[in-house]
Amino acid sequence: MNQDYALFPVRTALILTNSYVAGTVLSYANANPALRNQLNILVDFTIGSLTDGRVKVEYSHDGTTYFQETFLDIAGAVATGFLGEYKFTGTGKFIISIPIKANYIKISALGTGTVTSSLMTLSAVVGTV
């Protein structure tokens, strides 16, 4: 069993904005995600006056062109793809677990509504399962 495990700060506790702001990109220079296959995003969220907080994850092989994580809605034999976002409607500590295979991973956050008293901290745990 491989015990490869590393924790990296992505975004310190900051007030959210109404536009996505990227945290530190995971790359060969820090987390080396290309050599790992599992990503856990630790979300510490204080909602304040927001309607909700959101997180999106994007992947790249060259560090320039990013592809946003896609979620599928399956109806019958048809799978419809949507650009994925994780939405949080209350204060809490959340974890998002994602299998990965990319050279670069960008994790971004935004808030919808009034940003007063909102905070979000993002950390990434990468490893091999």
C-alpha positions in Angstrom: 0.0 0.0 0.0 1.4 3.4 -1.0 1.3 6.0 1.9 1.9 9.0 -0.4 0.1 11.9 1.3 0.7 15.7 1.3 -1.3 18.7 2.4 -1.0 22.1 0.5 -2.6 25.4 1.3 -4.6 26.7 -1.7 -6.4 29.7 -0.3 -6.0 31.4 3.1 -9.1 32.6 5.0 -10.3 35.4 2.8 -13.7 37.1 2.2 -15.2 35.8 -1.0 -16.0 37.9 -4.1 -18.8 37.6 -6.6 -16.3 36.4 -9.2 -14.2 33.2 -9.2 -10.7 33.8 -7.7 -8.1 31.0 -8.2 -6.0 29.9 -5.3 -2.4 28.5 -5.6 -2.3 26.2 -8.6 -1.2 22.6 -7.8 1.7 21.7 -10.1 5.0 19.9 -10.3 6.5 22.8 -8.3 4.5 21.9 -5.2 2.0 19.0 -5.0 3.2 17.2 -8.2 -0.4 16.0 -9.0 0.8 14.1 -12.1 2.4 11.5 -9.8 -0.7 11.1 -7.7 -4.2 9.9 -8.3 -6.4 11.3 -5.5 -7.3 14.9 -4.5 -9.2 15.9 -1.4 -10.2 19.5 -1.1 -10.8 20.7 2.4 -13.3 23.6 2.5 -13.6 25.6 5.7 -16.6 28.0 5.0 -18.3 30.7 6.9 -21.4 31.9 5.0 -21.8 35.3 6.7 -24.4 37.2 4.6 -23.9 35.2 1.4 -26.5 33.2 -0.4 -23.9 30.4 -1.0 -20.2 29.8 -1.6 -19.0 27.8 -4.6 -15.8 26.0 -5.6 -14.8 24.9 -9.1 -11.9 22.6 -10.1 -10.0 22.9 -13.4 -7.3 20.7 -14.9 -4.5 21.3 -17.4 -1.6 19.3 -18.9 0.3 22.4 -20.0 -0.5 25.0 -17.3 -2.1 27.3 -19.9 -5.3 25.6 -21.2 -7.6 24.6 -18.4 -10.6 22.2 -18.5 -13.3 22.6 -15.9 -14.5 19.5 -14.1 -17.6 18.1 -15.7 -20.7 16.6 -14.0 -23.0 14.3 -15.9 -26.8 14.1 -15.8 -27.9 10.7 -17.1 -31.4 10.2 -18.5 -32.0 6.9 -20.2 -29.1 6.3 -22.5 -28.1 10.0 -22.8 -25.4 11.6 -20.6 -25.5 15.4 -20.6 -22.4 17.2 -19.4 -22.4 20.4 -17.3 -19.5 22.5 -16.1 -19.2 21.4 -12.4 -19.4 23.6 -9.3 -19.6 22.6 -5.7 -22.2 24.7 -3.8 -22.3 25.3 0.0 -25.3 26.9 1.6 -24.3 26.9 5.2 -21.2 27.4 7.4 -19.2 24.2 7.9 -16.1 22.1 7.2 -16.5 20.1 4.0 -14.4 17.6 2.0 -14.5 17.0 -1.8 -12.8 13.8 -3.0 -11.8 13.6 -6.7 -9.7 11.1 -8.6 -7.1 13.0 -10.6 -4.6 12.7 -13.4 -3.3 16.1 -14.5 -0.1 18.1 -14.4 -1.8 21.3 -13.1 -5.0 21.7 -10.9 -6.6 25.1 -10.3 -9.1 25.4 -7.5 -11.2 28.6 -7.4 -13.9 30.1 -5.1 -16.7 32.6 -5.2 -19.6 33.8 -3.2 -23.1 34.8 -4.4 -25.0 37.5 -2.7 -23.6 40.0 0.0 -20.1 39.0 0.9 -20.1 40.6 4.3 -18.6 38.4 7.0 -18.0 35.5 4.6 -14.7 33.5 4.7 -13.4 30.5 2.9 -10.2 28.6 3.4 -9.2 25.9 0.8 -6.5 23.2 1.3 -5.6 20.3 -0.9 -4.6 16.9 0.1 -3.0 14.9 -2.7 -2.0 11.2 -2.6 -1.9 7.9 -4.2 -4.5 5.3 -3.4 
